[in-house]
Amino acid sequence: MNPDHLNLTGFLLNNTLLVERITEPGELEVYAGRHQHLRRPVTVQVIRAGTVHHAVWEEQVAAEARFLAQVVHPNVVHVYDVGMEDDGTIYVITEQIDGCPLDQILADRTYLEHAYALRVTREIARGIAAFHRLGLVSSELDPASVVVVNGPLVERDKPGAPWVKLLDLGVGCKVGTPRSGDVPSGEARRYLAPEAVRREPLTEQADIYSLGILLRDLLLGGMQGSNLVSGSSVERLVSGCTAPQPRDRPTSVLDFLDRLDTAEANWSFGAAIQSSLR
């Protein structure tokens, strides 16, 4: 591997050609690449040997990659490989994601139209459900861990294709065990369930709490607008998901999805009535 002050574009890393660096130089760099054997575009995260926090990165990045790699689902990024070169360079190779991070979309739009918000939330929930089926909990879901890859939000339309991909869900934990690692700071902490902050054993309801906060933010952002009507099915769903006690939240993501479908049906009916009265 070449010296750490040089761009690695053009180098071969475990059968993957690094085509273009797509982040600024730093301890963790991201490259667009092409896997020589699979003959497909990939994304490569690279942590160079000798960086100040190399040991921390080694443990964290490998754990996050292993957590994602346990699930194969249309709404979860596919991890192809994770490893370390002889010189200590750490790499994670995943499917290439061409889209826009959800936190960036929210920064540009403040909130989403009702139908878009429900569609995005539904696909995020389906991805999370795939982890729950394996007895795993993330507890670190937030807009920064979601990339919108299809649909009108990114001016791309592939009928039948998923709209979102989950790609950074932390190291996760098994149901019934506490989360590991530091408690996130800043905006990310707001999405963390109270029991996760207290480092109590977690259930699926920890992720359901995050889904509720996310749905509220998609509909309202920082505004007190009319997308979340008091007493509406969506408002009741958000309140239920964000209840302080896990036992008061939806019993599973499938329960959450059923309630989301009901909320969408009620909203569509109400919108049709309002339209007919104009």
Backbone hydrogen bonds in HBPLUS format (Angstrom, degrees):
<---DONOR---> <-ACCEPTOR-->    atom                        ^
c    i                          cat <-CA-CA->   ^        H-A-AA   ^      H-
h    n   atom  resd res      DA  || num        DHA   H-A  angle D-A-AA Bond
n    s   type  num  typ     dist DA aas  dist angle  dist       angle   num
A0006-LEU N   A0003-PRO O   3.16 MM   3  5.91 170.0  2.17 125.9 128.3     1
A0011-PHE N   A0008-LEU O   2.97 MM   3  5.62 159.2  2.01 147.8 148.3     2
A0010-GLY N   A0018-LEU O   2.61 MM   8  5.33 173.7  1.61 158.5 160.5     3
A0018-LEU N   A0011-PHE O   2.91 MM   7  5.60 172.6  1.92 167.8 170.1     4
A0013-LEU N   A0016-THR O   2.73 MM   3  5.02 171.4  1.74 147.1 148.3     5
A0016-THR N   A0013-LEU O   3.02 MM   3  5.02 137.2  2.21  99.6 112.6     6
A0036-GLN N   A0015-ASN O   2.76 MM  21  5.51 164.7  1.78 164.0 169.4     7
A0017-LEU N   A0034-ARG O   2.94 MM  17  5.25 159.0  1.98 151.1 144.4     8
A0034-ARG N   A0017-LEU O   2.91 MM  17  5.25 145.6  2.03 140.8 151.9     9
A0019-VAL N   A0032-ALA O   2.72 MM  13  5.51 140.3  1.88 141.4 154.5    10
A0020-GLU N   A0032-ALA O   3.09 MM  12  5.15 154.1  2.16 141.5 143.4    11
A0032-ALA N   A0020-GLU O   2.74 MM  12  5.15 159.2  1.79 157.7 161.7    12
A0022-ILE N   A0030-VAL O   2.86 MM   8  5.77 163.7  1.89 152.6 158.1    13
A0029-GLU N   A0046-VAL O   2.88 MM  17  5.21 168.1  1.90 153.0 155.6    14
A0046-VAL N   A0029-GLU O   2.75 MM  17  5.21 163.6  1.78 160.1 164.2    15
A0031-TYR N   A0044-VAL O   2.79 MM  13  5.08 161.9  1.82 149.1 155.5    16
A0044-VAL N   A0031-TYR O   2.84 MM  13  5.08 167.2  1.86 153.8 157.0    17
A0033-GLY N   A0042-VAL O   2.83 MM   9  5.07 167.4  1.85 152.4 148.6    18
A0042-VAL N   A0033-GLY O   2.90 MM   9  5.07 165.8  1.92 126.9 129.3    19
A0035-HIS N   A0040-ARG O   3.03 MM   5  5.65 157.7  2.08 166.0 159.3    20
A0039-ARG N   A0035-HIS O   2.79 MM   4  5.35 132.1  2.02 135.2 146.9    21
A0043-THR N   A0094-THR O   2.89 MM  51  5.29 162.9  1.92 142.7 147.9    22
A0094-THR N   A0043-THR O   2.91 MM  51  5.29 165.7  1.93 155.9 160.7    23
A0045-GLN N   A0092-VAL O   2.90 MM  47  5.10 160.8  1.94 148.2 153.1    24
A0092-VAL N   A0045-GLN O   2.99 MM  47  5.10 143.1  2.13 138.2 145.7    25
A0047-ILE N   A0090-ILE O   2.90 MM  43  4.99 162.9  1.93 141.2 145.6    26
A0090-ILE N   A0047-ILE O   2.85 MM  43  4.99 160.0  1.89 154.4 153.7    27
A0054-HIS N   A0051-THR O   3.17 MM   3  5.08 156.7  2.22 118.0 114.0    28
A0057-TRP N   A0053-HIS O   2.89 MM   4  6.16 168.2  1.90 163.8 167.6    29
A0058-GLU N   A0054-HIS O   2.82 MM   4  5.99 158.7  1.86 151.8 158.0    30
A0059-GLU N   A0055-ALA O   3.28 MM   4  6.49 160.5  2.32 143.3 146.3    31
A0060-GLN N   A0056-VAL O   2.95 MM   4  6.11 173.0  1.95 158.9 161.3    32
A0061-VAL N   A0057-TRP O   2.80 MM   4  5.58 159.4  1.84 149.9 156.2    33
A0062-ALA N   A0058-GLU O   3.41 MM   4  6.07 155.6  2.47 129.4 136.3    34
A0063-ALA N   A0059-GLU O   3.13 MM   4  6.14 156.4  2.19 139.8 146.7    35
A0064-GLU N   A0060-GLN O   2.90 MM   4  6.13 161.7  1.94 156.4 161.5    36
A0065-ALA N   A0061-VAL O   2.95 MM   4  6.07 159.9  1.99 148.4 154.1    37
A0066-ARG N   A0062-ALA O   2.94 MM   4  6.11 157.1  1.99 147.0 153.3    38
A0067-PHE N   A0063-ALA O   3.01 MM   4  6.19 151.4  2.10 143.9 151.5    39
A0068-LEU N   A0064-GLU O   3.13 MM   4  6.43 164.9  2.15 151.2 153.6    40
A0069-ALA N   A0065-ALA O   2.91 MM   4  6.02 155.1  1.97 148.1 155.9    41
A0070-GLN N   A0067-PHE O   3.42 MM   3  5.74 157.2  2.48 105.1 111.4    42
A0071-VAL N   A0068-LEU O   3.19 MM   3  6.00 171.1  2.19 124.4 127.2    43
A0076-VAL N   A0073-HIS O   3.02 MM   3  5.32 166.1  2.04 122.8 122.7    44
A0166-LEU N   A0075-ASN O   2.76 MM  91  6.07 147.4  1.87 132.3 140.4    45
A0077-VAL N   A0166-LEU O   2.92 MM  89  5.90 177.4  1.92 157.2 156.6    46
A0095-GLU N   A0078-HIS O   2.90 MM  17  5.49 151.1  1.98 156.4 164.0    47
A0080-TYR N   A0093-ILE O   2.75 MM  13  5.46 149.7  1.84 144.1 153.6    48
A0081-ASP N   A0093-ILE O   3.18 MM  12  5.09 158.4  2.23 138.8 139.7    49
A0093-ILE N   A0081-ASP O   2.77 MM  12  5.09 172.3  1.77 151.9 154.5    50
A0083-GLY N   A0091-TYR O   3.05 MM   8  5.61 158.3  2.10 153.3 157.1    51
A0091-TYR N   A0083-GLY O   2.98 MM   8  5.61 162.3  2.02 153.8 154.2    52
A0085-GLU N   A0089-THR O   2.80 MM   4  5.15 161.9  1.83 150.3 153.9    53
A0088-GLY N   A0085-GLU O   2.95 MM   3  5.31 164.6  1.98 115.7 119.5    54
A0100-CYS N   A0148-VAL O   2.91 MM  48  5.28 156.7  1.96 142.9 147.4    55
A0148-VAL N   A0100-CYS O   2.86 MM  48  5.28 167.9  1.88 147.3 143.4    56
A0104-GLN N   A0101-PRO O   3.09 MM   3  5.37 128.4  2.36 102.3 115.3    57
A0105-ILE N   A0101-PRO O   3.13 MM   4  6.55 152.5  2.21 148.3 156.3    58
A0102-LEU N   A0146-VAL O   2.87 MM  44  5.55 167.7  1.89 149.4 148.9    59
A0106-LEU N   A0102-LEU O   2.96 MM   4  6.23 160.1  2.00 152.9 157.6    60
A0107-ALA N   A0103-ASP O   3.01 MM   4  6.15 143.6  2.15 133.4 143.4    61
A0108-ASP N   A0104-GLN O   3.04 MM   4  6.30 143.5  2.18 142.8 151.8    62
A0109-ARG N   A0105-ILE O   2.89 MM   4  6.04 150.3  1.98 149.7 158.3    63
A0110-THR N   A0106-LEU O   2.70 MM   4  4.82 145.0  1.82 134.8 140.4    64
A0111-TYR N   A0109-ARG O   2.77 MM   2  5.42 142.4  1.91 101.3  91.1    65
A0112-LEU N   A0218-LEU O   2.66 MM 106  5.53 174.0  1.66 173.4 171.7    66
A0117-ALA N   A0113-GLU O   2.91 MM   4  6.11 163.6  1.93 163.4 169.0    67
A0118-LEU N   A0114-HIS O   3.06 MM   4  6.33 159.6  2.10 154.7 159.3    68
A0119-ARG N   A0115-ALA O   3.07 MM   4  6.23 155.5  2.13 142.8 149.8    69
A0120-VAL N   A0116-TYR O   2.92 MM   4  6.11 171.2  1.93 158.8 160.6    70
A0121-THR N   A0117-ALA O   2.98 MM   4  6.07 162.6  2.01 144.5 150.1    71
A0122-ARG N   A0118-LEU O   2.90 MM   4  5.97 156.1  1.96 144.0 150.6    72
A0123-GLU N   A0119-ARG O   3.13 MM   4  6.41 159.7  2.17 150.7 154.8    73
A0124-ILE N   A0120-VAL O   3.01 MM   4  6.26 156.9  2.07 150.9 157.8    74
A0125-ALA N   A0121-THR O   2.91 MM   4  6.11 162.1  1.95 151.6 156.5    75
A0126-ARG N   A0122-ARG O   3.00 MM   4  6.28 151.1  2.08 144.5 152.3    76
A0127-GLY N   A0123-GLU O   3.10 MM   4  6.36 155.8  2.16 144.9 150.4    77
A0128-ILE N   A0124-ILE O   2.98 MM   4  6.31 159.6  2.02 153.0 158.7    78
A0129-ALA N   A0125-ALA O   2.84 MM   4  6.04 153.5  1.91 149.4 157.0    79
A0130-ALA N   A0126-ARG O   3.29 MM   4  6.57 137.9  2.48 138.5 147.5    80
A0130-ALA N   A0127-GLY O   3.17 MM   3  5.36 133.0  2.40  98.5 110.4    81
A0131-PHE N   A0128-ILE O   3.02 MM   3  5.41 131.4  2.26 107.2 119.2    82
A0132-HIS N   A0128-ILE O   3.15 MM   4  6.56 157.0  2.20 148.5 155.4    83
A0133-ARG N   A0129-ALA O   2.96 MM   4  6.20 146.3  2.08 148.5 156.3    84
A0134-LEU N   A0131-PHE O   2.96 MM   3  5.34 144.7  2.09 106.7 117.4    85
A0136-LEU N   A0131-PHE O   3.04 MM   5  5.16 159.3  2.08 135.6 135.6    86
A0135-GLY N   A0132-HIS O   2.88 MM   3  4.86 162.0  1.91 108.1 112.1    87
A0175-VAL N   A0135-GLY O   2.89 MM  40  5.48 160.5  1.93 141.0 141.5    88
A0137-VAL N   A0173-CYS O   2.81 MM  36  5.44 163.1  1.84 165.0 168.2    89
A0173-CYS N   A0137-VAL O   2.91 MM  36  5.44 143.0  2.05 152.5 162.7    90
A0145-SER N   A0142-ASP O   2.93 MM   3  5.57 159.3  1.98 122.6 129.2    91
A0146-VAL N   A0143-PRO O   3.26 MM   3  5.43 161.9  2.29 112.5 113.4    92
A0167-LEU N   A0145-SER O   3.11 MM  22  5.65 162.2  2.14 141.9 147.3    93
A0147-VAL N   A0165-LYS O   2.95 MM  18  5.29 161.5  1.98 153.0 159.2    94
A0165-LYS N   A0147-VAL O   2.88 MM  18  5.29 146.6  1.99 148.1 158.9    95
A0149-VAL N   A0163-TRP O   2.68 MM  14  5.39 149.4  1.77 145.5 155.0    96
A0151-GLY N   A0156-ARG O   2.42 MM   5  5.09 123.6  1.72 143.6 159.5    97
A0154-VAL N   A0151-GLY O   3.20 MM   3  6.03 159.6  2.24 124.0 128.3    98
A0156-ARG N   A0151-GLY O   3.12 MM   5  5.09 176.2  2.12 133.5 133.6    99
A0155-GLU N   A0152-PRO O   3.24 MM   3  4.53 167.0  2.26  93.4  96.7   100
A0161-ALA N   A0158-LYS O   2.90 MM   3  5.51 162.6  1.93 145.1 148.7   101
A0177-THR N   A0174-LYS O   3.09 MM   3  5.71 144.1  2.22 145.9 143.4   102
A0176-GLY N   A0202-LEU O   2.64 MM  26  5.17 174.0  1.64 166.5 166.9   103
A0202-LEU N   A0177-THR O   3.03 MM  25  5.65 164.9  2.05 117.9 117.3   104
A0189-ARG N   A0186-GLY O   3.22 MM   3  5.80 141.1  2.38 111.9 120.8   105
A0190-ARG N   A0187-GLU O   3.12 MM   3  5.66 143.5  2.26 113.0 121.8   106
A0191-TYR N   A0188-ALA O   3.21 MM   3  5.76 152.7  2.29 112.7 119.4   107
A0192-LEU N   A0189-ARG O   3.04 MM   3  5.24 158.2  2.09 109.1 116.1   108
A0196-ALA N   A0193-ALA O   2.90 MM   3  5.22 131.9  2.14 106.9 120.7   109
A0197-VAL N   A0193-ALA O   3.12 MM   4  6.54 152.3  2.20 154.6 162.9   110
A0198-ARG N   A0194-PRO O   3.05 MM   4  6.36 148.7  2.15 143.9 152.7   111
A0200-GLU N   A0195-GLU O   2.90 MM   5  5.35 172.2  1.90 167.9 166.0   112
A0199-ARG N   A0196-ALA O   3.04 MM   3  4.84 154.0  2.11  97.9 105.7   113
A0206-ALA N   A0203-THR O   3.07 MM   3  5.89 166.5  2.09 122.8 126.3   114
A0207-ASP N   A0204-GLU O   3.03 MM   3  5.65 127.8  2.32 115.2 126.0   115
A0208-ILE N   A0204-GLU O   3.17 MM   4  6.51 151.6  2.26 144.4 152.9   116
A0209-TYR N   A0205-GLN O   2.97 MM   4  6.11 146.5  2.09 139.6 146.3   117
A0210-SER N   A0206-ALA O   3.39 MM   4  6.72 156.9  2.45 137.4 142.3   118
A0211-LEU N   A0207-ASP O   2.91 MM   4  6.25 152.5  1.98 147.4 155.4   119
A0212-GLY N   A0208-ILE O   2.98 MM   4  6.24 151.4  2.06 145.7 152.6   120
A0213-ILE N   A0209-TYR O   3.10 MM   4  6.48 160.4  2.14 155.9 159.9   121
A0214-LEU N   A0210-SER O   2.93 MM   4  6.08 160.7  1.96 149.8 155.9   122
A0215-LEU N   A0211-LEU O   2.84 MM   4  6.03 161.9  1.87 151.0 155.5   123
A0216-ARG N   A0212-GLY O   3.05 MM   4  6.24 163.1  2.08 148.0 152.5   124
A0217-ASP N   A0213-ILE O   2.98 MM   4  6.22 156.7  2.03 147.8 154.2   125
A0218-LEU N   A0214-LEU O   2.86 MM   4  6.12 154.8  1.93 152.9 160.2   126
A0219-LEU N   A0215-LEU O   3.11 MM   4  6.32 150.6  2.20 147.8 154.7   127
A0220-LEU N   A0216-ARG O   2.88 MM   4  5.96 148.0  1.98 147.3 156.8   128
A0221-GLY N   A0217-ASP O   2.63 MM   4  4.33 128.8  1.88 111.1 127.9   129
A0223-MET N   A0220-LEU O   2.94 MM   3  5.39 158.7  1.98 135.5 136.5   130
A0232-SER N   A0229-VAL O   3.01 MM   3  5.44 161.3  2.05 135.6 136.4   131
A0236-ARG N   A0232-SER O   2.94 MM   4  6.21 156.8  1.99 151.4 157.8   132
A0237-LEU N   A0233-SER O   2.95 MM   4  6.14 147.1  2.06 139.4 148.7   133
A0238-VAL N   A0234-VAL O   2.91 MM   4  6.20 164.8  1.93 156.2 159.0   134
A0239-SER N   A0235-GLU O   2.98 MM   4  6.16 163.1  2.01 147.2 152.1   135
A0240-GLY N   A0236-ARG O   2.89 MM   4  6.02 153.6  1.96 142.7 150.1   136
A0241-CYS N   A0237-LEU O   2.91 MM   4  6.14 159.2  1.95 153.6 158.8   137
A0242-THR N   A0238-VAL O   3.08 MM   4  6.21 147.4  2.19 146.4 154.6   138
A0243-ALA N   A0240-GLY O   3.42 MM   3  5.37 164.2  2.45 105.7 105.7   139
A0248-ASP N   A0245-GLN O   3.01 MM   3  5.63 158.4  2.06 121.1 127.5   140
A0249-ARG N   A0246-PRO O   3.11 MM   3  5.47 168.4  2.13 116.1 119.3   141
A0256-PHE N   A0252-SER O   2.95 MM   4  6.29 153.6  2.02 142.3 150.1   142
A0257-LEU N   A0253-VAL O   2.77 MM   4  6.07 155.5  1.83 149.9 155.9   143
A0258-ASP N   A0254-LEU O   2.96 MM   4  6.21 153.8  2.03 145.2 152.0   144
A0259-ARG N   A0255-ASP O   3.03 MM   4  6.30 160.2  2.07 150.3 155.3   145
A0260-LEU N   A0256-PHE O   2.83 MM   4  6.10 146.1  1.95 145.4 156.2   146
A0261-ASP N   A0257-LEU O   2.89 MM   4  6.13 154.6  1.95 148.3 154.2   147
A0262-THR N   A0258-ASP O   3.06 MM   4  6.36 157.0  2.11 146.2 152.2   148
A0263-ALA N   A0259-ARG O   2.89 MM   4  6.12 158.0  1.94 145.8 152.0   149
A0264-GLU N   A0260-LEU O   2.89 MM   4  6.12 155.2  1.95 148.1 154.7   150
A0265-ALA N   A0261-ASP O   2.93 MM   4  6.17 158.6  1.98 148.7 154.5   151
A0266-ASN N   A0262-THR O   2.93 MM   4  6.16 161.0  1.97 151.6 156.6   152
A0267-TRP N   A0263-ALA O   2.90 MM   4  6.08 154.6  1.96 144.3 151.8   153
A0268-SER N   A0264-GLU O   2.85 MM   4  6.04 162.0  1.88 151.7 156.4   154
A0269-PHE N   A0265-ALA O   2.98 MM   4  6.15 158.0  2.03 146.9 152.7   155
A0270-GLY N   A0266-ASN O   2.96 MM   4  6.14 161.8  1.99 146.4 151.5   156
A0271-ALA N   A0267-TRP O   2.83 MM   4  6.04 156.8  1.88 151.2 157.9   157
A0272-ALA N   A0268-SER O   2.97 MM   4  6.15 150.9  2.05 143.3 150.8   158
A0273-ILE N   A0269-PHE O   3.02 MM   4  6.31 155.2  2.08 148.9 155.4   159
A0274-GLN N   A0270-GLY O   2.98 MM   4  6.22 164.8  2.01 151.7 155.4   160
A0275-SER N   A0271-ALA O   2.94 MM   4  6.12 155.7  2.00 143.9 150.8   161
A0276-SER N   A0272-ALA O   3.03 MM   4  6.24 150.3  2.12 144.7 151.9   162
A0277-LEU N   A0273-ILE O   3.21 MM   4  6.46 131.4  2.46 141.8 154.2   163
A0277-LEU N   A0274-GLN O   3.18 MM   3  5.26 138.0  2.36  97.3 109.0   164
A0278-ARG N   A0275-SER O   3.32 MM   3  5.47 159.6  2.36 103.1 109.1   165
